[in-house]
Amino acid sequence: MIRHSQRSPCLFRTPFALQDLPVDILPPILVQLSDRKDLHACALVSKVFNRAATPLLYQTLDSRIISRSVVHHPATTLLQRPQYAQYVRHVTETGAIHRGALPRYAHITGDTLKALALCKNLESMTWVDDSSTTDSVLLSFLAVVRVHPLREISIRSHSDIGSAVWSELITLTGLRKISIWCMEGPPRVLQGWSELLGSTLTHLELGRCAGVPPTILISVLSQLPKLKDLRLKGAPAAAMPSILTCLPGLRSLDTEYPGAYYHRRPSARATTDGISPPPPFPALRELTVRTSSMDSDGPTNLWSWIRELVPKPGLETFKLHAFVNNRDMGYHTGIPRIFLLDLARVQKTSLKHFMVGDASLTLNGVAYLCSEFPNLETLVCSTASPNIKTIAETISSAKNLQTLRLDVQWIPNDPSVDDTNFTVQHAKNLMLRTEDSKLRAIAMGPTLYTGKWVLEEPKEEGQGGELRFQVMPDFTKDRWQT
């Protein structure tokens, strides 16, 4: 219900007419809706809303199996309403639908290919296949989409895609993004393809690099100087510094540290003229490291390797996925203080997000992050603390902190006093600890507390609403996906 404002009596002098709403402001508003059900509801409001919502409804299409007997596939609608095909930009196809698992839809593959041929503005295709059976369906899809202005292609398959599909893939040009994740078959790292993509490719994900000689990886990636985003799984850690020197424009790197494969390189090499500087590195803005070997091969190899990847200022996000914790035994991987000191020396003014999952920091380490990185917005780690008050004191210098997630091991000084039970009121106190506090999301263990200012309805007609700060608890496993 909309009430006239006593302070703004002229706000609605005449009844509001939906047809008077400026049409051009609807798409920017509706694009904020993430649920297709909401978009569908908007399309039914009026003809004006329908014209704004329909292109958004058909912009991204995803085929999926709802049950063993019912398939919801957009191809049926596109064949009935071919005018909607002009709106399609992104499609996701699932191999299980096209393998004859549902006999009552025997012509689904043919119908899908006909519908896909109508999508003249298609920009990206994702193929997902969890089967261990290789077939030629993907080959038929590639034959159709290659005539469209395709810019992105993603393949996630259990089985090897096969040499025939690969031969077809490596003829595609003009792509900006490639993502290939295959569980079986030989690793494919763009051999014979990278030279055709050097002028366009900016995003690359290779899900299987294990066993590929470093010389091949370096040779392939050196032909892609425009890369901005790179994700490699199984790539040898020792090759990463050399790979980075070939990618001057790289801004985001997601890679693995297997452990004993890395041996630190000298920072400079001797020449006939004396000492030459190390080759140039890109200024990474985001670095994600995944490891299951936390320095089992030496006390500082991992941390030295990470520092070598980001020798230039500009790093905004650091994520560490360390899969070596034994939570039942209370063990967490510790982050050495020397690493934080070196990180601050180079990235002090740029770092905004420090997300290391269950890796542990001492309270002094947490305090150091909060005080030495003035632009810190997100902090995710584990720590040990005697009580809630100590945590509040530890983060007191983090002026720009917006999100805090701590996995706390409580070590009370006085076992007879229970001051470790974190509540909604504690979360509210932390969020409003200063007038200019920006902290609005706090997680302690599995509970996430989110806070916001809300305007409550006035209790009596003619009175203004009251502004209150509200904190809502929710249970979450990992909203930050670290």
Buried (B, 14 or more C-beta within 10 A) or exposed (E): EEEEEEEEEEEEEEEEEEEEBEEEEBEEEBBEBEEEEEBEEBBEEEEBBEEBBBBBBBBBBBBEBEEEEEBEBBBBBBBEEEEBBEBBBBBBBBBBBBBEEBEEBEEBBEBBBBBBBBBEEBBBBBBBBEBEEBBEBBBBBBEBBEEBEBBBBBBBBBBBBBEEBBEBBBEBEEBBBBBBBBEEBEBBBBBEBBEBBEEBBBBBBBBBBEEBEBEBBBBBBBBBBBBBBBBBBBBBBBBBBBBBBBBEEBBBBBBBBBBEBBEEEEEEEEEEEEEEEBEEBBBBBBBBBBBEBBBEBEEEBBBBBBBBBBBEEBBBBBBBBBEBBEEEEEEBBBBBEEBBEBBBEBBEEBBBBBBBBBBBBBBEBBBBBBBBBEBBBBBBBBBBBBBBEBBBEBBBBBBBBBBBBBBBEBEEEEEEEEBBEBBBEBBBBBBEEEEEBEBBBBBBEEBBBBBEEEEEEEEEEEEEEEEEEEBEBEEBEEBBEB
